[in-house]
Amino acid sequence: MCANLGEGFAKQRDSKKAFARYVSLSLGSGGEVRIWLQYASDLEYVDKAMVLELKERYLEISKMLRGLSLCLS
């Protein structure tokens, strides 16, 4: 997520639309992280309490990204 935002931020001088695309990619990457967290939990690689905490953080970050996305629309 961070790498997508960093790359998009660097390109925003060229195009606001390009930056918006990278914000969207970041949201998609966050969805992928949620799937990997669930997978790690199912395989008991990560404690369920930690997975819940990380999912809560993801939700907070995704809300911020959605707000940013709306500002760029």
C-alpha positions as CSV (number, residue, x, y, z in Angstrom):
1,M,0.0,0.0,0.0
2,C,2.7,2.4,1.0
3,A,4.8,1.8,-2.1
4,N,1.8,2.4,-4.4
5,L,1.1,5.7,-2.6
6,G,4.7,6.7,-2.8
7,E,4.9,6.0,-6.5
8,G,1.6,7.8,-7.2
9,F,2.6,10.8,-5.1
10,A,5.8,11.1,-7.2
11,K,3.8,11.1,-10.4
12,Q,1.0,13.5,-9.2
13,R,2.8,16.4,-10.8
14,D,2.1,14.8,-14.2
15,S,-1.5,13.9,-13.6
16,K,-4.0,14.0,-10.8
17,K,-5.7,11.1,-12.5
18,A,-2.6,9.0,-12.3
19,F,-2.3,9.7,-8.6
20,A,-6.0,8.7,-8.1
21,R,-5.2,5.4,-9.9
22,Y,-2.4,4.7,-7.5
23,V,-4.7,5.4,-4.5
24,S,-7.1,2.9,-6.0
25,L,-4.2,0.4,-6.4
26,S,-3.4,0.9,-2.7
27,L,-6.9,0.0,-1.7
28,G,-6.7,-3.1,-3.8
29,S,-3.4,-4.0,-2.1
30,G,-5.1,-3.6,1.2
31,G,-7.8,-6.1,0.2
32,E,-5.0,-8.5,-0.7
33,V,-3.4,-8.0,2.7
34,R,-6.7,-8.9,4.4
35,I,-6.8,-12.2,2.5
36,W,-3.2,-13.0,3.5
37,L,-4.0,-12.2,7.1
38,Q,-6.9,-14.6,7.1
39,Y,-4.8,-17.3,5.4
40,A,-2.0,-16.8,8.0
41,S,-4.6,-17.0,10.8
42,D,-6.2,-20.2,9.3
43,L,-2.8,-21.9,9.2
44,E,-2.1,-20.6,12.8
45,Y,1.0,-18.7,11.7
46,V,-0.3,-15.6,13.4
47,D,-2.3,-15.3,16.6
48,K,-6.0,-14.5,16.0
49,A,-5.9,-11.5,18.3
50,M,-3.0,-10.0,16.2
51,V,-5.0,-10.7,13.0
52,L,-8.0,-8.8,14.5
53,E,-5.8,-5.9,15.4
54,L,-4.2,-5.7,12.0
55,K,-7.6,-5.9,10.3
56,E,-8.8,-3.0,12.4
57,R,-5.8,-1.0,11.4
58,Y,-6.5,-1.9,7.7
59,L,-10.0,-0.6,8.1
60,E,-8.8,2.7,9.5
61,I,-6.3,3.1,6.7
62,S,-8.8,2.1,4.0
63,K,-11.2,4.7,5.3
64,M,-8.5,7.3,4.9
65,L,-7.6,6.1,1.4
66,R,-11.3,6.2,0.4
67,G,-11.5,9.8,1.7
68,L,-8.4,10.7,-0.3
69,S,-9.9,9.0,-3.4
70,L,-13.1,11.1,-3.1
71,C,-11.0,14.3,-2.9
72,L,-9.3,13.3,-6.1
73,S,-12.5,12.6,-8.0
